[in-house]
Amino acid sequence: MRVCELTGKRVNVANNVSHANNKTKKRQNPNIQSKRIFLPEEGRYVRLSLSTRAIRSLNRMTLKDYCKKLGVDYDALLKSHTR
């Protein structure tokens, strides 16, 4: 499933509405990209599935600061990505 590991953004279900007002369900997928993030305090990279909104935010702040802002447990996130 397409889910951002930081923001929790996931698939949304919406309606296609025709000119005759017929409604059919459609899925709206988030723009999820696989991204390598460098962790300077550990000197290594970690690969995360992130929404493009999260990638833009990470360009302005560190992963640790962004996790704190979102209320995500930074240590648990890194532990799940340890080899």
PDB file with SEQRES, HELIX, SHEET and CRYST1 records, atoms N, CA, C and O in Angstrom:
SEQRES   1 A   83  MET ARG VAL CYS GLU LEU THR GLY LYS ARG VAL ASN VAL          
SEQRES   2 A   83  ALA ASN ASN VAL SER HIS ALA ASN ASN LYS THR LYS LYS          
SEQRES   3 A   83  ARG GLN ASN PRO ASN ILE GLN SER LYS ARG ILE PHE LEU          
SEQRES   4 A   83  PRO GLU GLU GLY ARG TYR VAL ARG LEU SER LEU SER THR          
SEQRES   5 A   83  ARG ALA ILE ARG SER LEU ASN ARG MET THR LEU LYS ASP          
SEQRES   6 A   83  TYR CYS LYS LYS LEU GLY VAL ASP TYR ASP ALA LEU LEU          
SEQRES   7 A   83  LYS SER HIS THR ARG                                          
HELIX    1 AA1 THR A   52  ARG A   60  1                                   9    
HELIX    2 AA2 LEU A   63  LEU A   70  1                                   8    
HELIX    3 AA3 TYR A   74  LYS A   79  1                                   6    
SHEET    1 AA1 2 ASN A  12  VAL A  17  0                                        
SHEET    2 AA1 2 LYS A  23  GLN A  28 -1                                        
SHEET    1 AA2 2 ILE A  32  LEU A  39  0                                        
SHEET    2 AA2 2 ARG A  44  SER A  51 -1                                        
CRYST1    1.000    1.000    1.000  90.00  90.00  90.00 P 1           1          
ATOM      1  N   MET A   1       0.843  -1.175   0.000  1.00  0.00           N  
ATOM      2  CA  MET A   1       0.000   0.000   0.000  1.00  0.00           C  
ATOM      3  C   MET A   1       0.889   1.239   0.000  1.00  0.00           C  
ATOM      4  O   MET A   1       2.001   1.218   0.529  1.00  0.00           O  
ATOM      5  N   ARG A   2       0.399   2.296  -0.586  1.00  0.00           N  
ATOM      6  CA  ARG A   2       1.172   3.532  -0.677  1.00  0.00           C  
ATOM      7  C   ARG A   2       0.894   4.394   0.545  1.00  0.00           C  
ATOM      8  O   ARG A   2      -0.164   5.013   0.659  1.00  0.00           O  
ATOM      9  N   VAL A   3       1.866   4.424   1.463  1.00  0.00           N  
ATOM     10  CA  VAL A   3       1.719   5.209   2.688  1.00  0.00           C  
ATOM     11  C   VAL A   3       3.032   5.926   2.957  1.00  0.00           C  
ATOM     12  O   VAL A   3       4.099   5.318   2.879  1.00  0.00           O  
ATOM     13  N   CYS A   4       2.961   7.215   3.273  1.00  0.00           N  
ATOM     14  CA  CYS A   4       4.140   7.976   3.666  1.00  0.00           C  
ATOM     15  C   CYS A   4       4.527   7.552   5.078  1.00  0.00           C  
ATOM     16  O   CYS A   4       3.684   7.529   5.974  1.00  0.00           O  
ATOM     17  N   GLU A   5       5.812   7.214   5.280  1.00  0.00           N  
ATOM     18  CA  GLU A   5       6.260   6.715   6.574  1.00  0.00           C  
ATOM     19  C   GLU A   5       6.323   7.802   7.639  1.00  0.00           C  
ATOM     20  O   GLU A   5       6.345   7.487   8.829  1.00  0.00           O  
ATOM     21  N   LEU A   6       6.351   9.061   7.249  1.00  0.00           N  
ATOM     22  CA  LEU A   6       6.398  10.143   8.228  1.00  0.00           C  
ATOM     23  C   LEU A   6       5.027  10.766   8.467  1.00  0.00           C  
ATOM     24  O   LEU A   6       4.578  10.861   9.609  1.00  0.00           O  
ATOM     25  N   THR A   7       4.368  11.186   7.405  1.00  0.00           N  
ATOM     26  CA  THR A   7       3.113  11.917   7.568  1.00  0.00           C  
ATOM     27  C   THR A   7       1.908  10.996   7.670  1.00  0.00           C  
ATOM     28  O   THR A   7       0.856  11.417   8.151  1.00  0.00           O  
ATOM     29  N   GLY A   8       2.038   9.739   7.226  1.00  0.00           N  
ATOM     30  CA  GLY A   8       0.905   8.817   7.261  1.00  0.00           C  
ATOM     31  C   GLY A   8      -0.083   9.035   6.136  1.00  0.00           C  
ATOM     32  O   GLY A   8      -1.178   8.472   6.147  1.00  0.00           O  
ATOM     33  N   LYS A   9       0.299   9.858   5.153  1.00  0.00           N  
ATOM     34  CA  LYS A   9      -0.569  10.113   4.005  1.00  0.00           C  
ATOM     35  C   LYS A   9      -0.820   8.791   3.285  1.00  0.00           C  
ATOM     36  O   LYS A   9       0.114   8.026   3.045  1.00  0.00           O  
ATOM     37  N   ARG A  10      -2.090   8.520   2.937  1.00  0.00           N  
ATOM     38  CA  ARG A  10      -2.428   7.269   2.272  1.00  0.00           C  
ATOM     39  C   ARG A  10      -3.477   7.501   1.192  1.00  0.00           C  
ATOM     40  O   ARG A  10      -3.851   8.642   0.916  1.00  0.00           O  
ATOM     41  N   VAL A  11      -3.954   6.410   0.579  1.00  0.00           N  
ATOM     42  CA  VAL A  11      -4.917   6.484  -0.513  1.00  0.00           C  
ATOM     43  C   VAL A  11      -6.216   7.118  -0.024  1.00  0.00           C  
ATOM     44  O   VAL A  11      -6.690   6.828   1.074  1.00  0.00           O  
ATOM     45  N   ASN A  12      -6.785   7.992  -0.863  1.00  0.00           N  
ATOM     46  CA  ASN A  12      -8.073   8.620  -0.587  1.00  0.00           C  
ATOM     47  C   ASN A  12      -9.085   8.102  -1.607  1.00  0.00           C  
ATOM     48  O   ASN A  12      -8.736   7.865  -2.763  1.00  0.00           O  
ATOM     49  N   VAL A  13     -10.336   7.927  -1.182  1.00  0.00           N  
ATOM     50  CA  VAL A  13     -11.393   7.492  -2.092  1.00  0.00           C  
ATOM     51  C   VAL A  13     -12.314   8.678  -2.337  1.00  0.00           C  
ATOM     52  O   VAL A  13     -12.766   9.341  -1.403  1.00  0.00           O  
ATOM     53  N   ALA A  14     -12.583   8.931  -3.627  1.00  0.00           N  
ATOM     54  CA  ALA A  14     -13.421  10.068  -4.004  1.00  0.00           C  
ATOM     55  C   ALA A  14     -14.389   9.626  -5.098  1.00  0.00           C  
ATOM     56  O   ALA A  14     -14.371   8.470  -5.521  1.00  0.00           O  
ATOM     57  N   ASN A  15     -15.219  10.535  -5.544  1.00  0.00           N  
ATOM     58  CA  ASN A  15     -16.188  10.246  -6.598  1.00  0.00           C  
ATOM     59  C   ASN A  15     -15.779  10.913  -7.900  1.00  0.00           C  
ATOM     60  O   ASN A  15     -15.381  12.077  -7.913  1.00  0.00           O  
ATOM     61  N   ASN A  16     -15.882  10.155  -9.015  1.00  0.00           N  
ATOM     62  CA  ASN A  16     -15.889  10.752 -10.341  1.00  0.00           C  
ATOM     63  C   ASN A  16     -17.325  11.187 -10.586  1.00  0.00           C  
ATOM     64  O   ASN A  16     -18.246  10.394 -10.390  1.00  0.00           O  
ATOM     65  N   VAL A  17     -17.535  12.411 -11.004  1.00  0.00           N  
ATOM     66  CA  VAL A  17     -18.893  12.897 -11.245  1.00  0.00           C  
ATOM     67  C   VAL A  17     -19.002  13.280 -12.712  1.00  0.00           C  
ATOM     68  O   VAL A  17     -18.290  14.163 -13.190  1.00  0.00           O  
ATOM     69  N   SER A  18     -19.908  12.600 -13.426  1.00  0.00           N  
ATOM     70  CA  SER A  18     -20.102  12.882 -14.844  1.00  0.00           C  
ATOM     71  C   SER A  18     -21.012  14.092 -15.021  1.00  0.00           C  
ATOM     72  O   SER A  18     -21.563  14.621 -14.056  1.00  0.00           O  
ATOM     73  N   HIS A  19     -21.157  14.515 -16.267  1.00  0.00           N  
ATOM     74  CA  HIS A  19     -22.038  15.646 -16.578  1.00  0.00           C  
ATOM     75  C   HIS A  19     -23.483  15.324 -16.197  1.00  0.00           C  
ATOM     76  O   HIS A  19     -24.243  16.215 -15.815  1.00  0.00           O  
ATOM     77  N   ALA A  20     -23.860  14.036 -16.302  1.00  0.00           N  
ATOM     78  CA  ALA A  20     -25.212  13.596 -15.935  1.00  0.00           C  
ATOM     79  C   ALA A  20     -25.324  13.327 -14.434  1.00  0.00           C  
ATOM     80  O   ALA A  20     -26.331  12.795 -13.967  1.00  0.00           O  
ATOM     81  N   ASN A  21     -24.286  13.697 -13.682  1.00  0.00           N  
ATOM     82  CA  ASN A  21     -24.241  13.555 -12.221  1.00  0.00           C  
ATOM     83  C   ASN A  21     -24.217  12.097 -11.760  1.00  0.00           C  
ATOM     84  O   ASN A  21     -24.641  11.786 -10.647  1.00  0.00           O  
ATOM     85  N   ASN A  22     -23.711  11.194 -12.631  1.00  0.00           N  
ATOM     86  CA  ASN A  22     -23.482   9.811 -12.211  1.00  0.00           C  
ATOM     87  C   ASN A  22     -22.182   9.776 -11.424  1.00  0.00           C  
ATOM     88  O   ASN A  22     -21.193  10.397 -11.813  1.00  0.00           O  
ATOM     89  N   LYS A  23     -22.189   9.051 -10.322  1.00  0.00           N  
ATOM     90  CA  LYS A  23     -21.005   9.017  -9.461  1.00  0.00           C  
ATOM     91  C   LYS A  23     -20.414   7.613  -9.436  1.00  0.00           C  
ATOM     92  O   LYS A  23     -21.126   6.634  -9.216  1.00  0.00           O  
ATOM     93  N   THR A  24     -19.112   7.525  -9.663  1.00  0.00           N  
ATOM     94  CA  THR A  24     -18.388   6.263  -9.524  1.00  0.00           C  
ATOM     95  C   THR A  24     -17.171   6.519  -8.647  1.00  0.00           C  
ATOM     96  O   THR A  24     -16.598   7.609  -8.663  1.00  0.00           O  
ATOM     97  N   LYS A  25     -16.788   5.513  -7.889  1.00  0.00           N  
ATOM     98  CA  LYS A  25     -15.667   5.660  -6.959  1.00  0.00           C  
ATOM     99  C   LYS A  25     -14.340   5.649  -7.720  1.00  0.00           C  
ATOM    100  O   LYS A  25     -14.181   4.941  -8.715  1.00  0.00           O  
ATOM    101  N   LYS A  26     -13.408   6.440  -7.233  1.00  0.00           N  
ATOM    102  CA  LYS A  26     -12.046   6.429  -7.772  1.00  0.00           C  
ATOM    103  C   LYS A  26     -11.067   6.552  -6.614  1.00  0.00           C  
ATOM    104  O   LYS A  26     -11.401   7.083  -5.554  1.00  0.00           O  
ATOM    105  N   ARG A  27      -9.860   6.056  -6.831  1.00  0.00           N  
ATOM    106  CA  ARG A  27      -8.806   6.137  -5.821  1.00  0.00           C  
ATOM    107  C   ARG A  27      -7.866   7.270  -6.180  1.00  0.00           C  
ATOM    108  O   ARG A  27      -7.483   7.433  -7.339  1.00  0.00           O  
ATOM    109  N   GLN A  28      -7.497   8.054  -5.171  1.00  0.00           N  
ATOM    110  CA  GLN A  28      -6.514   9.117  -5.354  1.00  0.00           C  
ATOM    111  C   GLN A  28      -5.268   8.710  -4.577  1.00  0.00           C  
ATOM    112  O   GLN A  28      -5.248   8.751  -3.347  1.00  0.00           O  
ATOM    113  N   ASN A  29      -4.230   8.316  -5.314  1.00  0.00           N  
ATOM    114  CA  ASN A  29      -2.998   7.857  -4.681  1.00  0.00           C  
ATOM    115  C   ASN A  29      -2.114   9.041  -4.317  1.00  0.00           C  
ATOM    116  O   ASN A  29      -2.011   9.996  -5.086  1.00  0.00           O  
ATOM    117  N   PRO A  30      -1.471   8.986  -3.144  1.00  0.00           N  
ATOM    118  CA  PRO A  30      -0.509  10.036  -2.801  1.00  0.00           C  
ATOM    119  C   PRO A  30       0.755   9.854  -3.635  1.00  0.00           C  
ATOM    120  O   PRO A  30       1.058   8.749  -4.087  1.00  0.00           O  
ATOM    121  N   ASN A  31       1.476  10.927  -3.830  1.00  0.00           N  
ATOM    122  CA  ASN A  31       2.719  10.867  -4.594  1.00  0.00           C  
ATOM    123  C   ASN A  31       3.833  10.414  -3.650  1.00  0.00           C  
ATOM    124  O   ASN A  31       4.473  11.234  -2.992  1.00  0.00           O  
ATOM    125  N   ILE A  32       4.057   9.093  -3.592  1.00  0.00           N  
ATOM    126  CA  ILE A  32       5.042   8.496  -2.688  1.00  0.00           C  
ATOM    127  C   ILE A  32       6.307   8.183  -3.475  1.00  0.00           C  
ATOM    128  O   ILE A  32       6.256   7.535  -4.520  1.00  0.00           O  
ATOM    129  N   GLN A  33       7.436   8.645  -2.966  1.00  0.00           N  
ATOM    130  CA  GLN A  33       8.733   8.407  -3.591  1.00  0.00           C  
ATOM    131  C   GLN A  33       9.658   7.748  -2.572  1.00  0.00           C  
ATOM    132  O   GLN A  33       9.579   8.031  -1.376  1.00  0.00           O  
ATOM    133  N   SER A  34      10.532   6.870  -3.054  1.00  0.00           N  
ATOM    134  CA  SER A  34      11.543   6.270  -2.194  1.00  0.00           C  
ATOM    135  C   SER A  34      12.736   7.221  -2.163  1.00  0.00           C  
ATOM    136  O   SER A  34      13.261   7.598  -3.212  1.00  0.00           O  
ATOM    137  N   LYS A  35      13.163   7.607  -0.967  1.00  0.00           N  
ATOM    138  CA  LYS A  35      14.186   8.652  -0.836  1.00  0.00           C  
ATOM    139  C   LYS A  35      15.227   8.234   0.189  1.00  0.00           C  
ATOM    140  O   LYS A  35      14.891   7.730   1.261  1.00  0.00           O  
ATOM    141  N   ARG A  36      16.499   8.447  -0.149  1.00  0.00           N  
ATOM    142  CA  ARG A  36      17.591   8.215   0.803  1.00  0.00           C  
ATOM    143  C   ARG A  36      17.844   9.498   1.571  1.00  0.00           C  
ATOM    144  O   ARG A  36      18.111  10.545   0.982  1.00  0.00           O  
ATOM    145  N   ILE A  37      17.757   9.410   2.896  1.00  0.00           N  
ATOM    146  CA  ILE A  37      17.973  10.560   3.768  1.00  0.00           C  
ATOM    147  C   ILE A  37      19.253  10.319   4.547  1.00  0.00           C  
ATOM    148  O   ILE A  37      19.432   9.253   5.137  1.00  0.00           O  
ATOM    149  N   PHE A  38      20.155  11.314   4.553  1.00  0.00           N  
ATOM    150  CA  PHE A  38      21.413  11.192   5.293  1.00  0.00           C  
ATOM    151  C   PHE A  38      21.192  11.606   6.739  1.00  0.00           C  
ATOM    152  O   PHE A  38      20.581  12.638   7.016  1.00  0.00           O  
ATOM    153  N   LEU A  39      21.698  10.787   7.658  1.00  0.00           N  
ATOM    154  CA  LEU A  39      21.626  11.070   9.091  1.00  0.00           C  
ATOM    155  C   LEU A  39      23.016  11.473   9.560  1.00  0.00           C  
ATOM    156  O   LEU A  39      23.858  10.603   9.786  1.00  0.00           O  
ATOM    157  N   PRO A  40      23.282  12.777   9.715  1.00  0.00           N  
ATOM    158  CA  PRO A  40      24.642  13.216  10.056  1.00  0.00           C  
ATOM    159  C   PRO A  40      25.107  12.739  11.427  1.00  0.00           C  
ATOM    160  O   PRO A  40      26.299  12.495  11.615  1.00  0.00           O  
ATOM    161  N   GLU A  41      24.189  12.600  12.396  1.00  0.00           N  
ATOM    162  CA  GLU A  41      24.609  12.165  13.727  1.00  0.00           C  
ATOM    163  C   GLU A  41      25.035  10.697  13.757  1.00  0.00           C  
ATOM    164  O   GLU A  41      25.779  10.283  14.646  1.00  0.00           O  
ATOM    165  N   GLU A  42      24.560   9.904  12.779  1.00  0.00           N  
ATOM    166  CA  GLU A  42      24.953   8.496  12.702  1.00  0.00           C  
ATOM    167  C   GLU A  42      25.908   8.231  11.547  1.00  0.00           C  
ATOM    168  O   GLU A  42      26.519   7.164  11.483  1.00  0.00           O  
ATOM    169  N   GLY A  43      26.042   9.181  10.641  1.00  0.00           N  
ATOM    170  CA  GLY A  43      26.944   9.021   9.506  1.00  0.00           C  
ATOM    171  C   GLY A  43      26.496   7.966   8.516  1.00  0.00           C  
ATOM    172  O   GLY A  43      27.333   7.309   7.897  1.00  0.00           O  
ATOM    173  N   ARG A  44      25.197   7.789   8.353  1.00  0.00           N  
ATOM    174  CA  ARG A  44      24.686   6.786   7.413  1.00  0.00           C  
ATOM    175  C   ARG A  44      23.413   7.299   6.746  1.00  0.00           C  
ATOM    176  O   ARG A  44      22.830   8.306   7.150  1.00  0.00           O  
ATOM    177  N   TYR A  45      23.006   6.566   5.707  1.00  0.00           N  
ATOM    178  CA  TYR A  45      21.777   6.869   4.994  1.00  0.00           C  
ATOM    179  C   TYR A  45      20.677   5.914   5.444  1.00  0.00           C  
ATOM    180  O   TYR A  45      20.951   4.793   5.873  1.00  0.00           O  
ATOM    181  N   VAL A  46      19.444   6.364   5.341  1.00  0.00           N  
ATOM    182  CA  VAL A  46      18.285   5.509   5.571  1.00  0.00           C  
ATOM    183  C   VAL A  46      17.308   5.762   4.423  1.00  0.00           C  
ATOM    184  O   VAL A  46      17.098   6.906   4.022  1.00  0.00           O  
ATOM    185  N   ARG A  47      16.707   4.683   3.894  1.00  0.00           N  
ATOM    186  CA  ARG A  47      15.777   4.807   2.771  1.00  0.00           C  
ATOM    187  C   ARG A  47      14.348   4.788   3.307  1.00  0.00           C  
ATOM    188  O   ARG A  47      13.950   3.861   4.013  1.00  0.00           O  
ATOM    189  N   LEU A  48      13.579   5.827   2.961  1.00  0.00           N  
ATOM    190  CA  LEU A  48      12.203   5.967   3.433  1.00  0.00           C  
ATOM    191  C   LEU A  48      11.261   6.169   2.255  1.00  0.00           C  
ATOM    192  O   LEU A  48      11.647   6.736   1.233  1.00  0.00           O  
ATOM    193  N   SER A  49      10.025   5.704   2.401  1.00  0.00           N  
ATOM    194  CA  SER A  49       8.966   5.996   1.436  1.00  0.00           C  
ATOM    195  C   SER A  49       8.255   7.249   1.919  1.00  0.00           C  
ATOM    196  O   SER A  49       7.560   7.228   2.935  1.00  0.00           O  
ATOM    197  N   LEU A  50       8.433   8.343   1.183  1.00  0.00           N  
ATOM    198  CA  LEU A  50       7.939   9.641   1.638  1.00  0.00           C  
ATOM    199  C   LEU A  50       7.037  10.279   0.595  1.00  0.00           C  
ATOM    200  O   LEU A  50       7.214  10.076  -0.606  1.00  0.00           O  
ATOM    201  N   SER A  51       6.073  11.050   1.065  1.00  0.00           N  
ATOM    202  CA  SER A  51       5.271  11.865   0.159  1.00  0.00           C  
ATOM    203  C   SER A  51       6.136  13.043  -0.291  1.00  0.00           C  
ATOM    204  O   SER A  51       7.093  13.414   0.389  1.00  0.00           O  
ATOM    205  N   THR A  52       5.798  13.618  -1.425  1.00  0.00           N  
ATOM    206  CA  THR A  52       6.584  14.744  -1.927  1.00  0.00           C  
ATOM    207  C   THR A  52       6.467  15.946  -0.993  1.00  0.00           C  
ATOM    208  O   THR A  52       7.389  16.758  -0.923  1.00  0.00           O  
ATOM    209  N   ARG A  53       5.356  16.073  -0.276  1.00  0.00           N  
ATOM    210  CA  ARG A  53       5.206  17.137   0.727  1.00  0.00           C  
ATOM    211  C   ARG A  53       6.247  16.945   1.836  1.00  0.00           C  
ATOM    212  O   ARG A  53       6.854  17.919   2.283  1.00  0.00           O  
ATOM    213  N   ALA A  54       6.459  15.710   2.282  1.00  0.00           N  
ATOM    214  CA  ALA A  54       7.444  15.430   3.331  1.00  0.00           C  
ATOM    215  C   ALA A  54       8.863  15.673   2.819  1.00  0.00           C  
ATOM    216  O   ALA A  54       9.712  16.162   3.564  1.00  0.00           O  
ATOM    217  N   ILE A  55       9.128  15.336   1.554  1.00  0.00           N  
ATOM    218  CA  ILE A  55      10.460  15.561   0.980  1.00  0.00           C  
ATOM    219  C   ILE A  55      10.762  17.056   0.943  1.00  0.00           C  
ATOM    220  O   ILE A  55      11.879  17.468   1.257  1.00  0.00           O  
ATOM    221  N   ARG A  56       9.778  17.872   0.562  1.00  0.00           N  
ATOM    222  CA  ARG A  56       9.979  19.325   0.533  1.00  0.00           C  
ATOM    223  C   ARG A  56      10.243  19.867   1.933  1.00  0.00           C  
ATOM    224  O   ARG A  56      11.061  20.771   2.104  1.00  0.00           O  
ATOM    225  N   SER A  57       9.564  19.326   2.923  1.00  0.00           N  
ATOM    226  CA  SER A  57       9.790  19.764   4.304  1.00  0.00           C  
ATOM    227  C   SER A  57      11.175  19.359   4.778  1.00  0.00           C  
ATOM    228  O   SER A  57      11.825  20.111   5.505  1.00  0.00           O  
ATOM    229  N   LEU A  58      11.639  18.169   4.374  1.00  0.00           N  
ATOM    230  CA  LEU A  58      12.965  17.696   4.786  1.00  0.00           C  
ATOM    231  C   LEU A  58      14.082  18.482   4.112  1.00  0.00           C  
ATOM    232  O   LEU A  58      15.218  18.461   4.586  1.00  0.00           O  
ATOM    233  N   ASN A  59      13.784  19.172   3.022  1.00  0.00           N  
ATOM    234  CA  ASN A  59      14.783  20.048   2.411  1.00  0.00           C  
ATOM    235  C   ASN A  59      15.046  21.273   3.279  1.00  0.00           C  
ATOM    236  O   ASN A  59      16.101  21.898   3.172  1.00  0.00           O  
ATOM    237  N   ARG A  60      14.081  21.617   4.145  1.00  0.00           N  
ATOM    238  CA  ARG A  60      14.211  22.790   5.005  1.00  0.00           C  
ATOM    239  C   ARG A  60      14.662  22.464   6.419  1.00  0.00           C  
ATOM    240  O   ARG A  60      15.220  23.324   7.100  1.00  0.00           O  
ATOM    241  N   MET A  61      14.428  21.224   6.879  1.00  0.00           N  
ATOM    242  CA  MET A  61      14.797  20.871   8.252  1.00  0.00           C  
ATOM    243  C   MET A  61      15.316  19.440   8.298  1.00  0.00           C  
ATOM    244  O   MET A  61      15.168  18.689   7.334  1.00  0.00           O  
ATOM    245  N   THR A  62      15.923  19.068   9.414  1.00  0.00           N  
ATOM    246  CA  THR A  62      16.481  17.721   9.542  1.00  0.00           C  
ATOM    247  C   THR A  62      15.358  16.721   9.809  1.00  0.00           C  
ATOM    248  O   THR A  62      14.244  17.093  10.179  1.00  0.00           O  
ATOM    249  N   LEU A  63      15.680  15.451   9.613  1.00  0.00           N  
ATOM    250  CA  LEU A  63      14.710  14.386   9.851  1.00  0.00           C  
ATOM    251  C   LEU A  63      14.280  14.369  11.317  1.00  0.00           C  
ATOM    252  O   LEU A  63      13.104  14.169  11.623  1.00  0.00           O  
ATOM    253  N   LYS A  64      15.231  14.579  12.213  1.00  0.00           N  
ATOM    254  CA  LYS A  64      14.923  14.568  13.648  1.00  0.00           C  
ATOM    255  C   LYS A  64      13.949  15.700  14.007  1.00  0.00           C  
ATOM    256  O   LYS A  64      12.994  15.484  14.753  1.00  0.00           O  
ATOM    257  N   ASP A  65      14.193  16.903  13.476  1.00  0.00           N  
ATOM    258  CA  ASP A  65      13.309  18.043  13.743  1.00  0.00           C  
ATOM    259  C   ASP A  65      11.914  17.825  13.151  1.00  0.00           C  
ATOM    260  O   ASP A  65      10.908  18.171  13.770  1.00  0.00           O  
ATOM    261  N   TYR A  66      11.865  17.249  11.953  1.00  0.00           N  
ATOM    262  CA  TYR A  66      10.577  17.023  11.296  1.00  0.00           C  
ATOM    263  C   TYR A  66       9.768  15.962  12.041  1.00  0.00           C  
ATOM    264  O   TYR A  66       8.551  16.088  12.177  1.00  0.00           O  
ATOM    265  N   CYS A  67      10.443  14.918  12.521  1.00  0.00           N  
ATOM    266  CA  CYS A  67       9.754  13.897  13.321  1.00  0.00           C  
ATOM    267  C   CYS A  67       9.179  14.513  14.591  1.00  0.00           C  
ATOM    268  O   CYS A  67       8.062  14.192  14.996  1.00  0.00           O  
ATOM    269  N   LYS A  68       9.949  15.398  15.212  1.00  0.00           N  
ATOM    270  CA  LYS A  68       9.480  16.060  16.431  1.00  0.00           C  
ATOM    271  C   LYS A  68       8.252  16.921  16.135  1.00  0.00           C  
ATOM    272  O   LYS A  68       7.302  16.941  16.917  1.00  0.00           O  
ATOM    273  N   LYS A  69       8.274  17.627  15.008  1.00  0.00           N  
ATOM    274  CA  LYS A  69       7.149  18.481  14.625  1.00  0.00           C  
ATOM    275  C   LYS A  69       5.883  17.659  14.381  1.00  0.00           C  
ATOM    276  O   LYS A  69       4.784  18.080  14.741  1.00  0.00           O  
ATOM    277  N   LEU A  70       6.048  16.463  13.758  1.00  0.00           N  
ATOM    278  CA  LEU A  70       4.896  15.621  13.438  1.00  0.00           C  
ATOM    279  C   LEU A  70       4.460  14.738  14.601  1.00  0.00           C  
ATOM    280  O   LEU A  70       3.369  14.169  14.573  1.00  0.00           O  
ATOM    281  N   GLY A  71       5.311  14.619  15.627  1.00  0.00           N  
ATOM    282  CA  GLY A  71       4.993  13.729  16.743  1.00  0.00           C  
ATOM    283  C   GLY A  71       5.302  12.277  16.452  1.00  0.00           C  
ATOM    284  O   GLY A  71       4.699  11.382  17.044  1.00  0.00           O  
ATOM    285  N   VAL A  72       6.248  12.028  15.534  1.00  0.00           N  
ATOM    286  CA  VAL A  72       6.662  10.673  15.178  1.00  0.00           C  
ATOM    287  C   VAL A  72       7.861  10.297  16.034  1.00  0.00           C  
ATOM    288  O   VAL A  72       8.747  11.121  16.263  1.00  0.00           O  
ATOM    289  N   ASP A  73       7.893   9.043  16.514  1.00  0.00           N  
ATOM    290  CA  ASP A  73       9.010   8.574  17.330  1.00  0.00           C  
ATOM    291  C   ASP A  73      10.224   8.342  16.425  1.00  0.00           C  
ATOM    292  O   ASP A  73      10.252   7.388  15.647  1.00  0.00           O  
ATOM    293  N   TYR A  74      11.213   9.211  16.530  1.00  0.00           N  
ATOM    294  CA  TYR A  74      12.407   9.185  15.679  1.00  0.00           C  
ATOM    295  C   TYR A  74      13.189   7.886  15.859  1.00  0.00           C  
ATOM    296  O   TYR A  74      13.600   7.267  14.877  1.00  0.00           O  
ATOM    297  N   ASP A  75      13.397   7.467  17.118  1.00  0.00           N  
ATOM    298  CA  ASP A  75      14.185   6.260  17.386  1.00  0.00           C  
ATOM    299  C   ASP A  75      13.493   5.009  16.859  1.00  0.00           C  
ATOM    300  O   ASP A  75      14.156   4.120  16.323  1.00  0.00           O  
ATOM    301  N   ALA A  76      12.174   4.923  17.001  1.00  0.00           N  
ATOM    302  CA  ALA A  76      11.432   3.770  16.489  1.00  0.00           C  
ATOM    303  C   ALA A  76      11.477   3.732  14.963  1.00  0.00           C  
ATOM    304  O   ALA A  76      11.546   2.657  14.368  1.00  0.00           O  
ATOM    305  N   LEU A  77      11.437   4.900  14.336  1.00  0.00           N  
ATOM    306  CA  LEU A  77      11.514   4.975  12.876  1.00  0.00           C  
ATOM    307  C   LEU A  77      12.852   4.440  12.385  1.00  0.00           C  
ATOM    308  O   LEU A  77      12.907   3.675  11.422  1.00  0.00           O  
ATOM    309  N   LEU A  78      13.939   4.848  13.055  1.00  0.00           N  
ATOM    310  CA  LEU A  78      15.264   4.381  12.650  1.00  0.00           C  
ATOM    311  C   LEU A  78      15.457   2.906  12.961  1.00  0.00           C  
ATOM    312  O   LEU A  78      16.116   2.192  12.204  1.00  0.00           O  
ATOM    313  N   LYS A  79      14.890   2.444  14.067  1.00  0.00           N  
ATOM    314  CA  LYS A  79      15.032   1.031  14.438  1.00  0.00           C  
ATOM    315  C   LYS A  79      14.370   0.131  13.402  1.00  0.00           C  
ATOM    316  O   LYS A  79      14.860  -0.966  13.132  1.00  0.00           O  
ATOM    317  N   SER A  80      13.261   0.585  12.819  1.00  0.00           N  
ATOM    318  CA  SER A  80      12.570  -0.216  11.808  1.00  0.00           C  
ATOM    319  C   SER A  80      13.337  -0.244  10.485  1.00  0.00           C  
ATOM    320  O   SER A  80      13.030  -1.053   9.609  1.00  0.00           O  
ATOM    321  N   HIS A  81      14.339   0.637  10.333  1.00  0.00           N  
ATOM    322  CA  HIS A  81      15.128   0.683   9.100  1.00  0.00           C  
ATOM    323  C   HIS A  81      16.580   0.291   9.329  1.00  0.00           C  
ATOM    324  O   HIS A  81      17.457   0.683   8.559  1.00  0.00           O  
ATOM    325  N   THR A  82      16.844  -0.480  10.385  1.00  0.00           N  
ATOM    326  CA  THR A  82      18.196  -0.951  10.652  1.00  0.00           C  
ATOM    327  C   THR A  82      18.403  -2.265   9.930  1.00  0.00           C  
ATOM    328  O   THR A  82      17.527  -3.130   9.910  1.00  0.00           O  
ATOM    329  N   ARG A  83      19.577  -2.400   9.339  1.00  0.00           N  
ATOM    330  CA  ARG A  83      19.865  -3.641   8.605  1.00  0.00           C  
ATOM    331  C   ARG A  83      20.382  -4.698   9.526  1.00  0.00           C  
ATOM    332  O   ARG A  83      20.678  -5.809   9.086  1.00  0.00           O  
TER     333      ARG A  83                                                      
END                                                                             
